[in-house]
């Protein structure tokens, strides 16, 4: 028995961790408990010495001193201030008036506003809840199909997963040891294509099922002519300026993601003040929600560091590497298996759990196989987006259920999500087939051949 445990400690630890999660234990504590328990077992079996736990304080201090993670509270705070100051409501009303005269106009407005909110808030919950509260009753009032309406709202809200300044991409960059700016740059084109796929789906529905997406009746379109375009200008310019302030400075190399997030938070406060919607109550709610989300993320990360300390000590990373690098088909075989695994795990785990448990194990294997880690991170980010949309556990579906009117059944929300999950899976295939969609905009590494380096020293004659 002792020999069996010693020889198979890595798979035992991994399966134990999965069992803890399936039993419903909080993720952070399940990870930490596995790390500590199996660490003590490993010491008892003589696999390593008790000094292994002396490395734990340094690993935890490394989490707390990671400046990249500071961007998370800044972007979260920015998104919450914008969402609660009424920006989403103004955008949906204005864009709905702009597209209201065509079939599917409200659905197009939801997708467009979802993309814009994603680029300013970066928080899925804020986007889904805002659009669910504001646009769903209007869409139902004017005869939209319940499944289509709920599917469009949930899917558009999850664009905050992949459109910069996504929290997902920040964490993905941190876990893969890559630049957040590069991860943002790599995600721009795929996120635009995914958004266009959503629009394309609504166009097809408007052609083949026009009764599902009626145009707004004339009496519902209250803005016309110059008034409409003035409203569009005053509503769109501030968030677009904020997007440039945050993402533009990061892409141009003027600011780090943390500095960009700080500017975004300040810009959101200024926008809320100009709209006369900034209050002590709003500030308190935004700060409390930001503190909760940030604490949640850090606790999971700390638990993951404790787990990985023991897992790596028993050569668990080598076990995963041998398991995945020997798959038939090379890079393609690895990508197919990994994306299938992530897709299935997303039924049970949310993004943060996947990012902190699975990604650190997959990254080194992908790097060894010669896969660009920025491309790999964006690919996994698109795949993990489905974790918010999977029936029956998708968080976006739960968020929408919490604000949907009683006449919308839970099954309507589930069925409405399925076409968009399929679209997301198709997008994964597109990024695998055309990696240049991610890598084309990245700064190319300058590779220097060590054999070509010539060192010349002055010749001194004494």
N, C-alpha and C positions, 0 to 999 in steps of 0.2 A: 504493500500500500504506500509506504513512504517513497519507494522508488518510482511508483506511478505518479505520485504527486510532484516529485522533483522533476520528472521528465516532461510533465504536461502542465506545469504551473500556468503558463501564458494562456492557453485556451480555457483553463478552469477559471482564471480570473475574469476573462472576457465573458464567458457564459454566466458566471455569477453576477456580474454587473448587469447583463441583460435581464436576468431573472429578477433582480432588485427593481429594475425599472418597470417591468411588466406587472409586478406586484403593487405598483403604485407609490413606491417610496419617493420622496422629493429627490430630484436629480442630483442636486449639489451634495446632499448628505449620503445618497447611495454611492456616488463616486468616491467621496472621502472615506466612507466606511469600508468599502472594498480595498482601497489603498492601504489603510491602516491595518485591517484584519489580515490581509494576505502578506503585508509587510512583516507582521509578527510571526506568521506561519513560516515565511521564507527564512527569517532569522533562526527559528527553531529547527528548521530542516538543514541549516547550514549553507543555504544558497548565497547568502551575503551576511555581512556583519551588522550589528546594531547601529553602527555609524551612518547607515543609510539615512536615518531620520534626522541626522545633523544637517543634511542638505535641504531639509524642508523649509526652515526659516528663510533661506536665501531665495528659494523658488517662490514663496509667498510674497516676499518683499519685491521680487521681480515683477509680480502682477501689479502691485500697488504703485510701483515707480514707472510703469509703462505709459509713456506720454500719449501714445496712439489711442489708448482706450479713453483718454480724456475727451475725445471727440464725441463719444456716445452721449454723455449728459448734455453737452452743448446742442447737438442736433435734436435730441429728444425734447429739450426745453423749447427750442425754436419751433418745432412742429406743433407742440401743444399750445403755445401762445397763439400761433397763426390759426390753428383749428378753432380755438375757443374765442378768438376775437371776431369770428364771423367771416373769415376770408373764403372758406369753402362754400358757404351759403351765397355770398355775392357772386362767386365764380359760376356756380351752377345755375343761378338765376339768369345771369347775363348770357352765358354760352347756350343755355336752353332756349332763350329768346332768339339767339343768332341762328341756331340750327332747327328751331321748332317747326319751320314751314315744310321740312322734308320728312319723308318716312324714316323712322329710326332716329330722328333728330335728337330726342332726349337721350337715347342710348349713346349716340356720338358725343353728346355733351358730357355724359358721365365718364366716358373713356378719356376724353381730352382733359377734363378737370382732374380725373384720377392721376393721369400722367403729370399734370402740373403740381398737384398736391404732393405727389411722390418726390418731385424735384425740389420741393420746399420743406416738406415735413419729414420724409424718410421713415414714417411710423405707420405701419399697416393698420393698427387699431383705430388711430385717429381718422385715417382716410375712409375706412369702411363704415365706421359709425356715423361720420359726418354725412357721407353720401346716402347712407341708408335712411337717416332721419329726414334728410331734405328731399332727395329725389325719388325715393321709392313710393311715397304716397302720391306724388304727382304723376309718376309713370302709371300707377295702377288706376288713378282717377281718369286718365285719358285712354284707357283700354289696352295698355301693354300686357303681354303675356307674363304671368307671374314668374315662370321659370326663367325666361329671358331677362327680365328686369333684375331679378336677384342675382343671376349669374354674372351679368355685366357689372353690377355694383361690387360684388365680391372680388371678381377678377381684376377690375380696375384699381381697387384698393390694394391688392397685392403687388401692384407695380412698384410700390414703395420698397419692395424687397430687392429690386434689381436696378432701378433708376437712381443714380447718385443724387443726393448724399446718403444712400442707403446704409443703415446700421449693419445690415448683413455683410456688405462689402468691406466695411471697416474690420469686422471680426474675422472675415475670411482672409484679409490681408495679414492681420496679426497672426493667425494660426499657420499661415503658409510662409510667413517671414518675407513678405513682399510689400512694396510701397502701396499705401492707400491711394495715392494719386494715380498710379499706374492701373490699379484695380478699377478706379472710377473711369479712367480713359478707355479701358478695355470693355467696360459695360455699356458705354454710350450707344454704339451702333446696334448691338443685340437688343437692348431695351426698346429702341425706336422700332425695330423690326417686329418685336413682340406686340407692341402697341398697335402697329399697322395690321397685324394678324387679327387682333380683336376687332378692329374697324372692319376688316374684310369679312369677318364672320357676320357682323351686323348687316353689312351690305347684302350678303347672300340671303340672310333671313328676310330682309326687306323686299328682295326679289321673289323668293319662293314662298314666303309666309307673310305677305304684307299686312294681314290682319293682326299679326303679333306686334307690329311696330307702327301704329298710326301716327300721322303728323298732328301737331297741335292744331285745334280749331282756331279760326281767326280771332275769336273773342279772347282766347288765352294769350295771344301775342300782343302785349301792351306797348312794346317799344318798336318804333319804326324810324326809318331814315336816319337823319343826323343824330337824333337822340340815342338810337341803338349804337351807332359807331362811337359816339362820345362815351357811352357807358362801357363799351368794350375797352376803349383806350384807358379810362380811369381805373377799370377793374384789373386789367391785365398787366399794365406797366409796372406797378409796385412789386408783384411777385416775380416777374421776369427780371427786374433789376436786382432783387434779392438773390435769385438763382445765379446771375452773373457775379454778384458780389462774393458769393460762397464758392461756387464751382469754378468760375473764371479765374479767381485768384489762386486757387489750388492748381488748376491746369497750367497756368502761366508761371508757376513756381514762385509766386510772390508770397504765398502763405502756405503753411502746413495745414493738414486737415483739422487739427485741433484749433489753430488760429482761425481758419475758415469757419469752423463751427461757432467760435466765440463771436465772430463778426455777424454770423447769421442770427445768433440769439439776440444780439444787440439790435440788428435790423428788424427782427420780429417785434421787439419791444417798441421801437420807433413807429412801425406801421400800426401797431395796436393803439399807440398814443394818438397818432394822427387821426385814426378812425374814432377816437374818443371812446374806446372800448376797454382800455386798460384799467383794471381795478385791483384793489388789494385781494379780493376774493379770487380773481383770475390768477394772479401771481401765486397765491398760496396753493391753489389746485395744481397749477403747472409744476411748481417746485416739489410738491408731494409726489406727484406721478413720476416726475423725473428721478427723484430719489429712490422710489420703489423699483423702477425698471433698472436703474444703474446697479442697485444693490443685488437684484436678481441675477444680472449678468455676471457681476464679480463673484458672487457666491458659487455659481456654476463653474466659473473659471478656476477658482481656488480648489473646488472639489476635483476638477479635472487634473490640476497640477499634482494633487496628492495621489490620485489614481495612477497617473502616468509615471510618477516616481517609482512605484512598485512594479508597474507593468514593464517599464523599460529595464528595471534591474533584473528581471527574469528573462530578458531578451525577447519581450513580447513584440517589439517592433520588428525584430528579425523574423519572428514567426509569421507576422502579417505580411512582411515583405516576401518571404518564400511562398506564402499562400497565394499572393496576387501576382507576383512577377513571373511565376511559372505557368500562368494561364495560356492556353493556346490562342494564337492570333496576335501576340505582341501588344502594341499600344492599343489597337482597336479592340482586341479581346478584353483587355484591362478596362477600357472605357465603358464597354457594353455591360460588363459584370458590375462595375462600380456604380454606374448610373442606375442600373436595375436595382441594386442593393439599396441605394439611397432613396429611390422612389418607393420601395416597399417599406423601408424604415420610417419614411415620412408619414405613413398611416398611423404610427404610434408615437413618434417623437416630433417635437417642434424644431424649428431651425436652430435655436441656441443649443439644444441638446445634441443635435447632429454635428454642429460646428465644433463643439468642444470635445466630443467623444470620437467621432468618426474621422473628421478632416485631418487631425494630427497624425492619424495612423495611415491615411491614404497619401498625404503629401509627399513623404520621403520616397514611397514606391513610385509615384508619378514622376518625381524628379530623376530617379534612377533610370526610368524608362525613356528619359529625354523629352518629357512632356513639359511645355511651358506652363509654369505654375500660375501665372496671371490668367491665361486661357482656361486652365483647369479650375481655378477659383470662380471665374465667371460662369463656366459651365455648371459647376455644382450649385452656384447661387440660383441659376435658372431652374435647375432640377428641384432644389429645396423650396422654391416658390410654391411648388405643388403641395408642400406640407400645410400651407394655409388653406388649400382648396379641397383636399381629400375628404370626401364623405367617408365615415361619419365624424372624424375627429378634427377637421380643419378649423383652425382658430378663426379665420375670416368668416366661416359659416356660422360659428357661434356668436361672433360680434354682430353679424347681420340678424341672426335670430333674436338677439336681445332687443333690437330696435324695430323689427318688422311688425306691421299690424297683424291682428289675430287672423284675418282672412288668408294670410300667407302661411301655408303649412310648411313644416320642416322638410317634408319630402319635396316640396316645390324648390326649396333652396338647394337641396342635394342634387336633384335632377338638373337644375339650372347651372350647377358648377361643373358637371361632367364635360360638356363641350369645351370649356375653357381649360380644364385639366388636359384634355387631348391636345389642345393648341399648344400648351406649355411643353408637353412631351415632344410634339413635332418641332418646337423651337430648340429643344435639346439636340435632336437629330440634325437640325440645320447648322448649329454651332459646331458639332462634331465634323460634319461634312465640309464646312467652310471656316476653318480656324482663323483665317485672315480677317473675318468680321471683328474679331477681338484684337488680334495682334497687329493689324495694319497701322493703328494709330499710336502704337507704343514706341517709345524711344529705343532704338536698337542698341544693344550692348556692343561696345567696342572690344573685340577679342584680340588679345595680343599674344602672338606666338613667342614663348620664352626663348626659343632657339634663335629668334631674330634680333634679340636685344644685344646691343654692343655697348660695352662700357669702356670709355676712353679716359685714361688718366694722364695728366701732364707728365712729361719725362723730365726729371730733374737731374742735372749732371753736377755731381759734387767733386 
